[in-house]
Amino acid sequence: MSKEIKTDLGLLSLSDEAIATIAGAAATECYGIVGMASRKVTDGLAELLGRENLAKGVEVSVSGDKAYITLNVIVATGVRINEVAKNVVEKVKYTVERATGLKVVKVRVNVQGLR
């Protein structure tokens, strides 16, 4: 599914994967985040994804002009997980809203592992 935005210059179509890539890039810039984790965790082992696979650790749902984002992350050891998650939520919300014009209603952070 994609979000279509009408502008004076024409129609802009944003795919869920594009929005997920923006959110994943914003999350990995935050202090304490080692990287994104795969959405499908098997045997309890979180797979660390490379920079080219940022969208695979993110789930995006767009309804009208509202976006709901779920991030699967791996956090560095020795940091306060709740502070890192709070920073990720703020950074992702700000970045996605600024880049896409969508209203981010909810950002959910799933910590899949520590490294």
N, C-alpha and C positions, 0 to 999 in steps of 0.2 A: 504494500500500500504506500502511497506517496501523498504528500501535501502539495496542493497547487495554490500558488499565490499570484494574483493578477496585479500587474504593475502597469505603468504608463507605456513601458517599452514592450510589453507582451506578457506571456504566461511563464511563471517559474515553477518548476516541478522538483520538489525535494523528496528523495527516496528515504525510507526508514534507515537504510544502510548509511546514507550520507549523514543523517542526523546522529546515528550511532557512532560514526567515525569522529565527528566533532566532539561528542560527549566523551568518548574513549581517550582522545588526545588531551582534552582538558583534565581528565582524571589523572592521567599518567604524569602530568606536570606538577601535581601536588606532592608536597613533602610527605614521606612515609609510604608512598605507593611504589611498590617494586614493579608492578605491571598488571595487566588484565589477565583474568583467568577464563578458561573455556566455560561456556554455559553448561556444557554436559560434563559433569564430574562423575567419573566412574571409579569405583573401588576406593572412594574417599581421597583420591589424589588429584590435586588441582594442577592443571597444566598451565605453565606460564606462556603467554602468547607474545610473539614478537611485535614490533611496531607496525608491521604491515597487516596485522590481524586485529587491530584495535576494535573494530566493529563486532567481532565475534564474541567479545566479552560483555556486550551491551545489548539489552532488549529495549526497543522503542515502540510505544503505542501512541498513535496520533488520533485524536478525536476532535474534529473541527479545527480550532486554532489552539488546542491544548495538547501538550505532550506529557507522557508519563515515561520515565526512564528508570531502568534497573541496571545497575553496574555490578559485575562480578570482579573483585579485585584481590590481589595478593599484597599484603601489608608487610613492611619491614619489621623485624623484631626489635624490641626495645623502644617502641613509640606507643603513645596513648592511642589506642584504636578509635575511641569515641571522638577524639579531637581530629584525627586524620579523616574520619568519616564525615564529620561536620564540615571540614574544609573542602572535601570532595563535593559534597552536596552544594555548597555555595558556589564553588568554581564552575561546576558543570551547569548549574541553573543559569548563572550569569552568561557564560560563554554560549550556550545553546540559544538562549533568548536573544542575545545580541546578534548572533550569526544568522539566525533563521527567522526571527520575528514571531516565533511561536511563544505562547505562555507555558512555561514548564510548571506543571501543577505539583508533581511529585518526583523526587529522585530517591531511589532506594539503593542502598549500598550493601551488597552481600560480600562479606569477607570470606574468601574460599581457602585462605591459607596464610602462613607466615614464612618469611624467608629471611 
